[in-house]
Amino acid sequence: MTLSTLEHQFYLTNFVGRKVYNRGEKTGVVGDVVALDKEPVPEVTHLLVHRPRGRHSLMVPWDKINMITSTQVVVDLTDIESFVHKDNYEVEAPHTLLKDHIIDKKVLDFDDNEVEVVYDILMELKGGRLFVTKADVSQHSLWRRMGLSFVADLLTGSREAGLIPWTFIEPLPERIGSFKGNVRLKVLKEKISELHGEDLANILDDLTREQRLDIFTQLDTEQASDTLEAADPLVQRDLIDALKKERVAELLNQMTPAEAADVLGILPTNEADAILKLVNRENASRINYMIKEYDDTILPLVTTKIIKLRPERLVGEVENNYRELAKDRDVNTYLYIVDEKDHLLGIVGVRDLLIAAPEKTLGDIMVTNVMTLQNDTPTPEAAADFARYRYFAIPVVCENGVLQGVVMYHDIMDMKKITD
């Protein structure tokens, strides 16, 4: 039987809930997806179809599926009762119920430290067979599952950054059970070399110092350089403190001058100078120039493309118009509440906006104890604040408290005002 579908990738939480039709009659909805846990990645073998009015669910083999659309799954079952599943949705290893067993489970590293949470699973169609290829731990998935896809698109970047290849997931235990247990991340020595620096940086962020060093010291120079550049500033400092200056210089030589200046910018001047003396002479000259540029104030980095609103605006009104308010804004995660003269009164996070009662005002729910920067704050001082508090963006005010705009984490830490 040839499967007809326009889709070749399916996110599990979008797939579950699609209506199921058998020979023109609505039979139920997709309740879960059953996959056979095997190497290199699991393969979907059945769909668990929930039927209405208390009838037992169906366990429909993959080869009985005729067509998949964005809202429907069409199956071909001659004797529908022969596919009835009466065992309270239990399946036996090596089979897995993807939604029941894996969605919302914590992802643990090899030492059982929590790294992320699985919000979704990516499945890919190849040769008419459906395979489980990646675990999605992105915030994008969380927003979308809350029914806020437009917010997800506005507030989050590429989904690729939150996708963990299934080859890095260990096989599940034989009796995992519904909503029991966690998913373990298989970051083994033989697999580390396959991870991108950005993915490794995300993992290192949640490990202990000893675990970070254990992984980091196994990397070759190119991968270690990429990982160090992408790491959180606090992790960068931790790694640099543990490495010999010669090794740090070797890693900096692999970076662009702007990236290397970013890394050295988090260090005290004497430490940065000592490392810079070991860097390739031509690179050191360019890096040193950028570090001097870095000593300027934050004023050139301030963006005015933010959402400014008055405190009397109603939550419900703002929520309904959020898409338009956030359009073309550099910062759309926060609403900045100001008076008639643009004095900063407080901040409202979008998450707080969405859960607040519609009849409340922004003034009712805003946070008034707000950290700010002065518009003449030196860049290194701002970078230290970002590293210390891990804010996404910090509002910038002048002496009399008038909001000038916002400076963002990546503009400070990545020095986007400087080009090669």
SELO-181392 format. One record per residue: residue in one letter; x, y, z of N, C-alpha, C in turn. Coordinates in pm, whole numbers, plus 50000, padded with zeros to 5 digits. Layout:
BEGIN
AXYZXYZXYZ...
This chain:
BEGIN
M500844988050000500005000050000500875012450000T500635021749909501415033949899500805044849986L501615050750071501135061350159501115074550084S499995081750092499855094750028499925105750133T500895114750118501005126050211501885136850150L501595149350182502415160550137503505163750239E503355158350360504315161050466505395150250469H506595154250506507665144550524508305145650662Q507895155750736508295157150875507055159450960F507025153251076505865154551164506365157151306Y505825167551370506055169451512504945162151587L505355154051683504435144951750503205151951805T503385163351874502245169851938501285175951836N501755177951711500855182251603500145170251540F500825158951543500275146751482499185140651570V499455140251700498465135051795497245144351794G496065138551790494835146351787494215147351649R494935142951544494345143351411493215132851401K492165136451329491025127551314491405115551229V490875104051265491165091651193489895086851125Y489995084250995488865079350916489185065550860N488205056750869488335043250811487235041350708R487645040650581486705038450471485565048750472G485965061450491485005072450482484295075750611E484435067750715483745070350842484755074350949K484375084651028485255088951135485305078151243T486515073951275486715063051370487165068051506G487955078751509488475083951635489535094451607V490475095851700491585105251682492885098251722V493975103051667495285097551705495555101251851G495725090951935495975093452077497435092452113D498165084352038499585082752064500225075651945V501545075351945502295068951837503225058651900V503215046551846504035035651898505265034151809A506435033851871507675032351795508475020551849L509165013751759510045002751795511425008351821D511905007151943513195012851981514315003951929K514995008751825516065000751764517135010151712E518245004451669519345012451614519145014651464P519505026251408520085037651483519025046551547V517775046051493516695054051551515415045751552P514475048851643513225041451649512385043251522E511595032851491510685033351376509245032051425V508365040651371506955040151409506325027551352T505645019951438505025007351395503505007851400H502925015651491501475016051509501025030151549L499755032951525499095044551582498065039651683L498055045751800497025042851899495885052451874V494725047251835493585055551797492535054951907H492255066551967491215067452070489845068652004R488905060352051487545060751996486575066752098P485495073052051484545079652144483635069652215R482875075252309481825068052381482345055752455G483565056752510484085046252597484525033552528R484555033552397484975021352328486495019852337H486955007352334488395004752342489125011152226S490345015252252491165021152148491605010652046L492075015651932492585006951827494095008151818M494764997151790496194997351763496354994551614V496555005351537496545004351391497985003251339P498334992351269499684991051213499965001951110W501225005851102501615016451010501255013050866D501355000250828501094996550688499614996950652K498745000050750497315001250723496905015850698I497885024750696497585038950677497675042350528N496585047950475496525051550333496995065750304M496575075050389496825089150360496925097050490I497785107450487497915116650599497805130850545T496885138650602496785152750569497125160750694S497055173850686497405182250800496425180850916T495235175050890494225173650995493695159451010Q494005150450914493385137250913494395126250885V494015114350932494745102050897493705092250844V493915087050725492975077750662493585063750666V492845054350725493315040550736492395031250659D492845019050640492055009150568491994996250650L490934994950729490764983450816489484976150776T489604963450731488414955850690487644950850812D488354945250908487734940251031488234948651147I487554959751173488064969751266488224964151408E487364954751447487414949551583488654941051609S489284936251505490494928151524491684936651563F491524950151560492614959151597492364965851732V491354960951805491034966651936492184963952033H492534974252112493604973252210492974974652349K493074964152432492344963752559493264964552681D494534967252663495484966152775495874979552836N494924988652843495165001652906496375008752848Y496555007352717497585014352640499005009852675E499184998952751500524994352782501144987852659V502384990352637503134983452532504384977752595E504944967552535506104960852591507354964752513A508474966252587509754969252523510064958352420P510694961952311511324974952286510404985352221H509074983752234508154993852182507955005052284T507635016852235507485028652320506275036852275L505485041652371504435051352343505095065152350L505275071552236506065083852232505495094952318K504205097552307503605108352385503585105052533D503105093052566502905089352705504225087252779H505195081752710506435077952776507515088552771I507475097452672508615106352651508285121152662I507145125652609506825139852614506765144752759D507385156252784507455162752915508375155553014K509165145952964510155139653050511425148153052K512125147553163513405154553173514445146953090V515345154653029516495148652962517665149353058L518235137953091519335137253185520635134553110D521745139953164523035136553104523485123053159F524685118853123525125105553162525385104153310D525425115253385525565114553530524265118153600D523145117253526521805119553580521565133853626N522225143353565521925157453588520905162153485E519905169653532518865174353440519455184553343V519195182653214519685191853112518525199753051E517495192853003516375199352937515095191252965V514005195352899512745187952903512315185552759V511845173452730511385170252595509975175852577Y509845186252495508545192052468507895186252343D508685180552255508135175052131509125165152072I508675157751971509515147851903509345149851753L510455150251681510415151551536510485137651473M509535134851383509505122251309509655125251161E510385116851089510635119450947510275107150864L509625109850750509175099350660510255096450557K510665083850550511685079650453511275066250394G511085066250260510715053950193509395048150242G508465056850278507175052150326507175047550471R508305048150537508415044250679508695056750762L508165057050884508275068850969509255065951082F510265074751096511315072751195511345084351294V511685081151418511885091251522513325096151509T513505109251481514855114051452515415123751555K514545131751620515085141651713514115144251828A514695147551943513925152252058513965167552058D512825173952070512735188552064512635194052206V513655201452248513655207452381513565222652374S513115227952260513085242352239511885248852308Q512055261452348510945269152404509845271252301H510235271152174509265272552065508155262152081S508545249752109507555238952123506635241252241L507205246152350506385248652470505315259052442W505705270252377504715280652345503655275152250R504095267652149503135262552051502135253052115R502585244852206501675235452274500665242752363M501005255052403500065263152482499055270152392G499145267452260498235273752165498665287752127L499955290652145500455304252120501555303752015S501215298151899502205296651792502785309951748F501935320251741502425333151694503415339051793V503205336351923504165340952023505465333352008A505355320151982506555311951962507385317351847D506725321051738507445326151621508125339451650L507485347451735508035360651765509135360251870L508985351351967509875351552083511035341952074T510995332451985512055322551979512685322451842G513905317851838514635317251713514425304051642S515445299651573515365287251497515115275451588R514205266651545513935254651623515115245251622E515975246251519517085236851507517965236851632A518075248551696518935249451813518425241051929G517145237551930516585229752039516325215252004L516905210351896516695196651852517905187951887I517655177251962518715167851999518585155451913P519595151751833519515139651752519215127451837W518335118751789517945107051867519115097451890T520145098651810521305090051830522015093251961F521675104752022522255108352151521315104952267I520225097852238519295093652342519495078852370E519675075352497519845061352531518535053752513P518635040352487517415032152483516635033452615L515315033552605514495034952725514465021952804P514265022552937514175010253015512955002152975E513004989152998511944980252950510584983353011R510534987953136509244990453203509155005153242I509325014153144509335028453175507995032953233G506885028053182505575031353236505115045353203S503825047753211503255060753179503645071153283F504255082253235504655093453320505595089353433K506445079353410507445075353508508805075353439G509815079153514511155078753459511495090853376N512725091453330513205102553249513925097153127V514275106153038515025102652918516475106352943R517395097352914518805100052940519515103652811L520325114252821521085119052706522385111352697K522625105152584523805096852566524935105152505V525625112752589526755120652541528025112652573L528295102552495529425093752517530655098952443K531815094152482533055099052423533055097552272E532535086152224532565083952080531535092352007K530595098852080529565107052017529875121952025I530705125952119530955140052142531445147152015S532275140251940532865146451821531815149951716E530605144351727529555146951629528685158851665L528845164151787528025175351831528615188751785H527745198051747528175211451712528565218951840G529415228951824529855236651939528715242852017E527695247851946526555254152013525765244052095D525615231752041524905221252116525695217352240L527005215952225527835212552340527815223552445A527815236052400527785247252495526505246852578N525385243452515524115242452587524165231452692I524835220352659524945209352754525875213052869L527025219152837527995222752941527405232353043D526475240652999525895250853087525245244753210D524745232353199524015226253311524785215153380L526075213953352526885203653416527725209653528T528275200953612529185205753715530535209153653R531365215853730532675219953678533495207853633E533485197453713534255185553680533745178953552Q532415178453537531835172453418532155180653294R532105193953308532445202653195533875199853146L534795199653242536185197653205536405183853145D535715173953198535855160353147535465159652999I534385166752964533945166852824534835176052741F535105187952793535805198152715537215193752677T537895186752767539265182652740539345171652635Q538205165452601538195155152498538055160952357L537765173752348537485179952218538775183452145D538695182552012539835187451934539805202751934T540855208851880541005223351891539855230851825E539455226751706538385233851635537065233051710Q536715220951758535445219251829535485226151965A536625225652032536745232352161536635247452145S537215252652036537115267052010535675271251985D534955263551903533545266651876532715266052003T533005256152087532235254452210532515265752308L533785269352322534135280252414533495293352369E533495296052240532915308452188531415309052213A530725297452204529275297252217528805296152362A529705293152454529325290652593528895303352665D528115301352771527715312252859528975318652919P528995332052939530195338652993530715332553123L529815328253211530265322153336530945308753310V530435301353213531065288553176532395291253107Q532435301453021533695305252957534775307853062R534425315853161535405319353265535845306853340D534915298053368535215285753440536205277153361L535965275953231536835267853147538225274253133I538255287353111539535294253094540385293053220D539755294053336540495292853462541155279153476A540535268953416541035255253430542055251453323L542165259553219543065256353108544385263953120K545435258553059546695265853049546515277552952K547225288252979547105300252893547445296952748E548405287952727548785284252591547625277552518R546855269452590545705262652528544615272852496V544385282452585543375292752558543775300752434A545055304252424545525311752308545325303652180E545565290652188545375281852072543925281952027L542995281952123541565282152091541165295752033L541735306452087541425319852037541905321551893N543005315251858543525316151721542565310151619Q541655301351665540685295151576539455303951555M539295314351638538125322951633538375335051543T537295341651505537445354751441537915364551548P538555375651510538995385451610537845390451698A536655392151639535515396951719535115386651823E535095373751784534745363251879535775362351991A537065363151953538115362452053538045374352149A537725386052096537595397852181536435396152278D535365389652234534235386752324534705378552443V535475368052415535915359052521536865366252616L537835373352562538785380452647538115391852724G537015396952669536315408052733535735404752869I535585391752900535035387953031536125386653136L537395387653094538515385553186539045398753240P539675398353357540395410253406541495413853305T541835426653300542775431553200544105424153204N544645421453324545955414953333545905400753277E544805393553301544675379953248544525380253096A543705389353047543505390452902544815393952832D545595403152891546865407252831547855395652827A547875387552934548805376252939548485365952831I547215363552809546815353952706547055359652567L546775372552552546915379052421548365378452371K549335378452464550745377752425551095364352361L550255354152385550525340752332549775338052202V548895347452165548105345952043548955349851922N548655343851807549295347551681549375362751669R550545367951629550785382451633549745390351552E549445385551431548475392851347547095392651412N546695381051463545395380151531545365388951655A546475388851729546515396551854546315411451827S546875416351719546735430551686545285434151660R544595425851585543185428551554542305426751677I542605416651757541825414351879542005426051975N543235430651989543505441752079542755454352037Y542685456651905541935468151855540465467151895M539905455351882538495453551912538215454652062I539155450052141538975451452286538955466252325K539785474352260539775488752288538445494952247E537915490452131536605495252089535545491152191Y535755479452248534825473852344534725482252471D535765490252497535765498652617534875510852604D534265512952489533355524252471532095522152555T531235532352556529985531152629528975523052548I527875519552612526855511152548525935519052455L526065532352453525115540652380524915536252234P525975532652159525745528552020524975515452007L524885507852117524225494752112522755495452153V522315507152197520945508352248519955508152131T518945499552142517865499252042516605505752099T515945513352015514685519752055513485512052000K513755500851933512665492751874512145483151979I511405488852073510855481352186509365484652199I508685477552287507255479852310507095488552434K506695501152415506455510452526504955512852539L504435511252659503005512752681502745520152812R501565526052821501165533152943500575523253044P500665526153172500225516653276498725514153279E497925523253223496465521453229495935512153121R496765507653030496305498452924495845485252985L494735479752934494185467252986494945455352930V495115445353015495825433152976495165426652855G493855425152857493145418652748493335425852616E493295439052619493475447052498494875445152441V495875445652529497265444152484497495430252429E496955420252496497125406552450496525404652311N495355410252289494695408952158495475416052047N496205426452082496945434251982498445431451984Y498825420752055500245418252076501005416151945R500395408751853501095405951727501495418951657E500585428451653500875441151586501885449451666L501745449151800502675456751884504095451651872A504235438551855505565432351852506205432351715K505455436151614505955435751477507175444951462D508235439351406509475446751378510145452251503R509835446751619510505451051741511755442551764D512845448551808514045440951842513855433251972V513095439052063512815432552191511305431152203N510825418652205509375416752219509035407152333T510025403852413509795395252528509255403152647Y509505416252647509075424852757508295436852705L507385441652789506685454252765507235464452865Y507635475952816508215486252902507135496752931I506825498253058505725506853100506275520653139V505755530953073506265544553093505115554253119D505465565753178504455576153197504415585253074E503705596353084503515605052968504815611952924K505825611953013507115617952977508195607452954D507785595152937508675583952907509555579753024H509205583553147509925578253262509575563353277L510575555053297510335540653311509685537753446L508505531453441507765528153563507905513453601G508025504853500508105490653530508175482553402I508185469453420508285460153308507255449153326V506695444553214505785432953214506345422653116G506615410653166507045399753078505845394353001V506085389752879504975384552797504315372552864R505095364252929504515352853000503525357453106D503905367953183503015373353286501765379653223L501945385953107500805391853036499785381253000L500265369752951499365359352901498585352353011I499135352153133498425345253241497615354753329A497745367653305497025377453388495555378453346A494715382553437493295384553408493135396053309P492285394453207492135404553102491725418353153E490995418753264490495431553313491535439453394K492675433253424493715440453498494435450253405T495105460053463495895469453383497365465253387L498135470653296499565467753296500215472753424G499695483853475500205489153601499975479553717D498895471753709498595462153816499605450753819I500105446753704500935434653698502415437453671M502785450053651504185452953616505105451053735V506345447753705507405446953806508075460653812T508115466353931508635480053945510105480453986N510585469454045511995468954086512825464353966V513185473753881513805470553753515275474653752M516125465553709517525468953692517685477053563T518415487853569518645496253451520125499253436L520495503953319521835508953292521725523653251Q522735531453285522795545253238523325545253095N522945555153017523355555052877524855557352857D525575561352963527025562752951527775551353020T527065540353049527705528853112528755522853017P529985520353064530985513952980530555499752940T530915495752820530515482652771530965471252862P532215471252911532625460153000531765459153126E531365470753179530535470653299529165464453268A528605467853152527325462053111527475446953089A528585442853028528825428553004528895420953136A529525427053236529615420653367528235418953429D527375428853411526005427853464525225416853393F525365416053261524685405353187525175391653232A526485390253249527045377453291526585373753432R526465383953517526105381353656524625377753671Y523745385153601522315383453622521615375453512R522305373453398521775365353288520465370753232Y520345383753225519165389753163519265388853011F518105388452947518065388552800518275402752748A517705412552820517815426552780517705435152905I518385446652902518345455853015517965469752963P516975476253024516595489752980517685499953014V517785509952928518785520452945518055533752968V518465540853072517815553553106518865564553117C518425576953106519335588153130519235592153277E519895602753315519985606453456518635608653521N517675614153447516365617053507515365605553494G515855593553455514995581853452514185580153326V514405588353225513685586953099514255575053022L513385566552974513795554652902514395558352766Q515645554552743516325557252617516165545852518G515975533952571515885522052488516335510052567V516805499852497517195487252560518485482452495V519365476852576520555470152522520375455152545M520685447252442520435432952448521695425052475Y521505413552534522605404652572523545402052455H522975397552342523855393352232524605405152171D524045417152178524755428752124525955432552211I525835429952341526955432652431527985421452421M527525409052440528455397952451529065393852317D528345395752209528885392152078529495403952004M529405415852064529995427952007529575429951862K528285430451839527785431351704528025444951639K528455454851720528755467951660530105468051591I530875457051609532205456451549532195446351436T532685449951321532765440751209534215437451179D534385426051115535755421851080536335431350976
